[in-house]
Amino acid sequence: MKFGEAFMEYVNGNQERFTDKCSHVEYKRLKKVLKSCRACRGLRDSCPRAAGQDELGNQTRLDSEFCQCEACPLCDQMFFSELMKEASEIAGFFSSRVRHLLQLHIATGMQRYMICLRQCFKDDHQAMAQEGQMLIEYVTMNAIALRKILKKYDKVHRSVKGRNFKSKMRAKHIEILQSPWLIELGAFYKNCDEPDGPNLFSSSFSCDLNAAEPVLTLMLPDSVTLEYNLNCAICLDLVFNPYALSCGHIFCKLCACSAAKVMVFQGLKAANPESKCPVCREEGVYGDAVQMIELDLLLKKRCKDYWKERLVDERAEMVKQSKFYWEIQAKYMFGY
């Protein structure tokens, strides 16, 4: 089965699986636009008048009526405005659903009590696993559709606009395969994947935390593999109490606070809006940082000695910074 048919079959069945109305790539409609552009170009190449010349070889103004190789107003509007909107809606829907799913998994207090009470009537663990699997499928199908339609755009128009569009998506933080929530979903999958228990997910994710460069791996269809490096770019060690900045780069909380020039107990939200990411140098990326709770839980389970050691170090640094902070406050208030 061709991907277009498989994608439309998925979209038609997706309305029943997700209770909320979710966005998706308009793959079939965009392919029709590309097909019409290809027909226009073929007509222009085969017809002298369509190519912008009369019988005597003089230039005419008919070339503006046909799709151009370097600039196609119809395609540009269809692809690079509507497709950007669709990608933004997909990223927003995915992050909100993953956030809700993980809140149920790591709930505490009264919320945990209510979940335990509900488990008397239905298997919530199985329901969360099914939700996670549907979200993985949602990500992969839409990501492949985006990749294929942009590749076809470049092929039809003999351009690199489709490739450049991917860079714009990353700059706007709507590249779904670079979303920290996808890494959190992978960590959730590994946390649910007990060695002696049932395999609740497909084998989409794998991780190797003991390698020189620990990675979380996501396997996509068409033999596409994505690897997410779990080393902090500042301390060059396996991340501890990880936070993902809005640009997508992951750091230890202690390292990120140090880079933002704030104290650990103040948190990343106290960072100056002009503070830059240590890797990509983008400004304003600390205010919307995502705490990677599932990833931290995965490290706590699988790297117990390392996690305990880093916990002791972080607490010692917090005490040191707190003492220094209050000494400064006391000098300011009392003058000694």
C-alpha positions as CSV (number, residue, x, y, z in Angstrom):
1,M,0.0,0.0,0.0
2,K,1.3,3.4,-0.9
3,F,1.9,5.9,1.8
4,G,-0.8,8.3,0.6
5,E,-3.4,5.5,0.9
6,A,-2.1,4.4,4.3
7,F,-2.1,8.0,5.6
8,M,-5.6,8.7,4.5
9,E,-6.8,5.4,6.0
10,Y,-5.0,6.4,9.3
11,V,-6.7,9.9,9.2
12,N,-10.1,8.5,8.6
13,G,-9.8,6.1,11.5
14,N,-8.1,8.6,13.7
15,Q,-11.3,10.5,14.5
16,E,-12.6,7.5,16.4
17,R,-9.4,6.9,18.4
18,F,-8.9,10.5,19.6
19,T,-11.9,12.0,21.4
20,D,-10.7,15.6,20.6
21,K,-10.5,16.8,17.1
22,C,-6.9,16.7,16.1
23,S,-5.0,18.3,13.2
24,H,-3.2,16.5,10.5
25,V,-1.2,17.2,7.3
26,E,-3.5,17.8,4.3
27,Y,-1.5,15.3,2.4
28,K,-4.0,14.4,-0.3
29,R,-5.0,18.0,-1.1
30,L,-1.3,19.1,-1.3
31,K,-0.5,16.3,-3.6
32,K,-3.2,17.5,-6.0
33,V,-1.7,21.0,-6.0
34,L,1.7,19.6,-6.8
35,K,0.1,17.5,-9.6
36,S,-1.4,20.6,-11.2
37,C,1.9,22.4,-10.9
38,R,3.7,19.6,-12.6
39,A,1.1,19.7,-15.5
40,C,1.6,23.4,-15.9
41,R,5.3,23.1,-16.1
42,G,5.0,20.3,-18.6
43,L,2.7,22.4,-20.7
44,R,5.0,25.4,-20.5
45,D,8.1,23.3,-21.5
46,S,6.3,21.7,-24.5
47,C,4.6,24.8,-25.9
48,P,6.6,27.8,-27.2
49,R,3.8,30.2,-26.4
50,A,3.4,28.7,-22.9
51,A,7.2,29.1,-22.5
52,G,6.8,32.8,-23.0
53,Q,7.7,33.1,-26.7
54,D,5.6,33.7,-29.8
55,E,6.2,32.1,-33.2
56,L,9.0,34.5,-33.9
57,G,10.8,33.8,-30.7
58,N,9.8,37.0,-29.0
59,Q,9.0,37.1,-25.3
60,T,5.3,37.2,-24.3
61,R,3.6,37.8,-21.0
62,L,1.9,34.4,-20.9
63,D,4.6,32.9,-18.7
64,S,3.0,34.5,-15.6
65,E,0.0,32.3,-16.1
66,F,2.0,29.1,-15.5
67,C,3.8,27.6,-12.6
68,Q,7.4,28.6,-12.5
69,C,10.2,26.4,-11.3
70,E,11.7,28.9,-8.9
71,A,8.5,30.6,-7.7
72,C,5.0,29.3,-7.7
73,P,2.5,31.7,-5.9
74,L,-0.1,29.0,-5.6
75,C,2.2,26.5,-4.0
76,D,3.9,29.0,-1.9
77,Q,0.6,30.1,-0.4
78,M,-0.6,26.5,-0.1
79,F,2.5,25.1,1.4
80,F,4.3,27.7,3.3
81,S,1.4,29.4,5.1
82,E,-1.2,26.6,5.5
83,L,1.4,23.9,6.1
84,M,3.1,26.1,8.8
85,K,-0.3,26.5,10.5
86,E,-0.9,22.7,10.3
87,A,2.5,21.9,11.7
88,S,1.9,24.4,14.6
89,E,-1.5,22.8,15.4
90,I,0.0,19.3,15.3
91,A,2.8,20.3,17.7
92,G,0.4,22.0,20.0
93,F,-2.1,19.1,20.1
94,F,0.7,16.6,20.6
95,S,2.4,18.5,23.5
96,S,-1.0,19.0,25.3
97,R,-2.0,15.3,25.0
98,V,1.4,14.1,26.2
99,R,1.4,16.6,29.1
100,H,-2.0,15.3,30.2
101,L,-0.9,11.7,29.9
102,L,2.2,12.1,31.9
103,Q,0.4,14.1,34.6
104,L,-1.8,11.0,35.2
105,H,1.3,8.8,35.3
106,I,3.3,10.8,37.8
107,A,0.3,12.1,39.8
108,T,0.6,12.5,43.6
109,G,-1.7,13.3,46.5
110,M,-5.4,13.4,45.9
111,Q,-5.0,13.0,42.2
112,R,-3.1,9.7,42.7
113,Y,-5.8,8.6,45.1
114,M,-8.6,9.3,42.6
115,I,-6.6,7.4,39.9
116,C,-6.2,4.4,42.2
117,L,-9.9,4.5,43.0
118,R,-10.7,4.5,39.3
119,Q,-8.5,1.5,38.7
120,C,-11.1,-0.5,40.7
121,F,-13.4,-0.1,37.7
122,K,-11.1,0.0,34.7
123,D,-7.5,-0.7,33.8
124,D,-6.0,2.8,33.7
125,H,-2.5,1.5,33.1
126,Q,-3.6,-0.2,30.0
127,A,-5.5,2.9,28.9
128,M,-2.5,5.1,29.3
129,A,-0.3,2.7,27.3
130,Q,-2.9,2.7,24.5
131,E,-3.0,6.5,24.6
132,G,0.8,6.6,24.4
133,Q,0.9,4.2,21.5
134,M,-1.7,6.3,19.6
135,L,0.4,9.5,20.2
136,I,3.5,7.7,18.8
137,E,1.6,6.7,15.7
138,Y,0.2,10.3,15.4
139,V,3.8,11.7,15.5
140,T,5.3,9.3,13.0
141,M,2.5,9.4,10.4
142,N,2.3,13.2,10.4
143,A,6.1,13.6,10.4
144,I,6.5,11.2,7.4
145,A,3.7,13.0,5.6
146,L,5.5,16.4,6.1
147,R,8.8,14.9,5.0
148,K,7.4,13.4,1.8
149,I,5.3,16.3,0.7
150,L,8.2,18.8,1.2
151,K,10.5,16.4,-0.7
152,K,8.0,16.2,-3.6
153,Y,7.6,20.0,-3.6
154,D,11.4,20.4,-4.1
155,K,11.3,17.7,-6.8
156,V,8.5,19.3,-8.8
157,H,9.8,22.9,-8.5
158,R,13.5,22.0,-8.6
159,S,14.1,24.1,-5.5
160,V,15.3,23.8,-1.9
161,K,12.3,25.7,-0.4
162,G,11.0,22.5,1.1
163,R,14.3,21.8,2.8
164,N,14.4,25.4,4.1
165,F,10.9,25.1,5.4
166,K,12.2,22.4,7.9
167,S,14.7,24.9,9.2
168,K,11.9,27.4,9.7
169,M,9.9,24.8,11.7
170,R,12.9,24.2,14.0
171,A,13.3,28.0,14.5
172,K,9.6,28.3,15.5
173,H,9.9,25.2,17.8
174,I,7.2,23.3,15.9
175,E,9.4,20.5,14.5
176,I,7.5,17.6,16.1
177,L,10.4,15.1,15.9
178,Q,12.6,17.5,17.9
179,S,9.9,18.1,20.6
180,P,11.0,17.4,24.2
181,W,7.6,15.9,24.7
182,L,8.5,13.1,22.3
183,I,11.6,12.3,24.5
184,E,9.3,12.4,27.5
185,L,6.9,10.0,25.8
186,G,9.9,7.7,25.0
187,A,11.0,7.8,28.7
188,F,7.4,7.0,29.7
189,Y,7.4,4.0,27.4
190,K,10.7,2.7,28.9
191,N,9.3,3.3,32.4
192,C,6.3,1.2,31.6
193,D,8.3,-1.5,29.9
194,E,9.0,-3.7,32.9
195,P,11.4,-6.7,32.2
196,D,9.0,-9.3,33.6
197,G,5.7,-7.5,32.6
198,P,3.8,-7.4,29.3
199,N,5.1,-5.2,26.5
200,L,2.4,-2.5,26.3
201,F,4.0,-0.6,23.4
202,S,5.5,-1.5,20.1
203,S,9.3,-1.5,19.9
204,S,9.4,2.2,18.8
205,F,11.8,3.3,21.5
206,S,15.1,1.9,22.9
207,C,17.8,3.4,25.1
208,D,21.4,2.8,26.0
209,L,22.3,4.7,29.1
210,N,25.6,3.0,29.7
211,A,27.3,4.0,26.4
212,A,29.9,6.7,26.1
213,E,27.2,8.9,24.6
214,P,23.9,7.7,26.1
215,V,21.0,8.0,23.6
216,L,17.3,7.4,23.4
217,T,16.4,6.0,20.0
218,L,13.1,6.2,18.1
219,M,12.5,3.9,15.2
220,L,10.3,5.3,12.4
221,P,8.9,3.5,9.4
222,D,10.9,3.4,6.2
223,S,14.0,2.5,8.3
224,V,14.4,6.0,9.6
225,T,16.1,6.2,13.0
226,L,16.3,9.3,15.3
227,E,18.7,9.4,18.2
228,Y,18.4,11.9,21.1
229,N,21.7,12.5,22.9
230,L,21.2,12.4,26.7
231,N,24.5,14.0,27.6
232,C,24.4,17.6,29.0
233,A,26.3,19.9,26.7
234,I,27.7,21.8,29.7
235,C,29.0,19.2,32.1
236,L,29.3,16.6,29.3
237,D,27.8,13.9,31.6
238,L,24.5,12.1,31.6
239,V,21.8,14.6,32.4
240,F,20.4,14.8,35.9
241,N,17.1,16.5,36.8
242,P,16.9,17.4,33.1
243,Y,15.2,20.5,31.7
244,A,14.6,21.1,28.0
245,L,14.7,24.7,26.9
246,S,12.2,25.9,24.3
247,C,14.9,25.6,21.6
248,G,14.9,21.8,22.3
249,H,18.3,21.4,23.9
250,I,18.5,19.5,27.2
251,F,20.6,20.3,30.2
252,C,20.9,19.4,33.9
253,K,19.0,21.9,36.0
254,L,22.1,22.9,37.8
255,C,24.0,23.5,34.5
256,A,21.1,25.4,32.9
257,C,20.8,27.6,36.0
258,S,24.5,28.3,35.9
259,A,24.3,29.2,32.2
260,A,21.3,31.5,32.9
261,K,23.1,33.1,35.9
262,V,20.4,32.3,38.3
263,M,20.5,30.2,41.5
264,V,19.1,26.7,41.5
265,F,16.4,27.4,44.1
266,Q,15.2,30.4,42.0
267,G,14.5,28.2,39.0
268,L,14.9,28.8,35.3
269,K,11.8,31.1,35.1
270,A,13.9,33.7,37.0
271,A,16.3,33.9,34.1
272,N,16.8,37.1,32.2
273,P,14.7,37.0,29.0
274,E,17.9,37.9,27.1
275,S,19.8,34.9,28.4
276,K,20.9,32.6,25.6
277,C,21.0,28.9,25.1
278,P,24.7,27.7,25.5
279,V,24.4,25.6,22.4
280,C,22.4,27.5,19.7
281,R,22.7,31.0,21.3
282,E,18.9,31.7,21.0
283,E,17.5,34.2,23.4
284,G,14.4,33.8,25.6
285,V,14.5,30.0,25.9
286,Y,14.5,29.6,29.7
287,G,11.0,30.9,30.5
288,D,9.2,28.0,28.9
289,A,11.7,25.3,29.8
290,V,10.1,21.8,30.3
291,Q,11.0,19.7,33.3
292,M,11.7,16.2,32.0
293,I,10.2,14.3,34.9
294,E,9.8,11.0,33.0
295,L,13.3,11.1,31.8
296,D,14.6,11.8,35.3
297,L,12.5,8.8,36.6
298,L,14.1,6.6,33.9
299,L,17.6,7.6,35.0
300,K,16.6,7.0,38.7
301,K,15.5,3.5,37.9
302,R,18.3,2.4,35.6
303,C,21.3,4.4,36.9
304,K,20.6,4.3,40.6
305,D,24.2,4.9,42.0
306,Y,24.8,7.7,39.5
307,W,21.4,9.3,40.2
308,K,22.0,9.3,44.0
309,E,25.5,10.7,43.6
310,R,24.2,13.6,41.5
311,L,21.3,14.2,43.9
312,V,23.8,14.7,46.8
313,D,25.9,17.1,44.7
314,E,22.9,19.1,43.6
315,R,21.6,19.4,47.2
316,A,25.0,20.5,48.4
317,E,25.2,23.2,45.7
318,M,21.7,24.4,46.6
319,V,22.6,24.7,50.3
320,K,25.8,26.6,49.3
321,Q,24.0,29.0,47.0
322,S,21.2,29.6,49.5
323,K,23.7,30.4,52.2
324,F,25.5,32.8,49.9
325,Y,22.2,34.4,48.8
326,W,20.9,35.1,52.4
327,E,24.3,36.4,53.5
328,I,24.1,38.9,50.7
329,Q,20.5,39.8,51.7
330,A,21.6,40.2,55.3
331,K,24.4,42.6,54.4
332,Y,22.1,44.6,52.2
333,M,19.4,44.9,54.9
334,F,21.5,45.3,58.0
335,G,24.7,46.6,56.6
336,Y,27.0,43.9,57.9
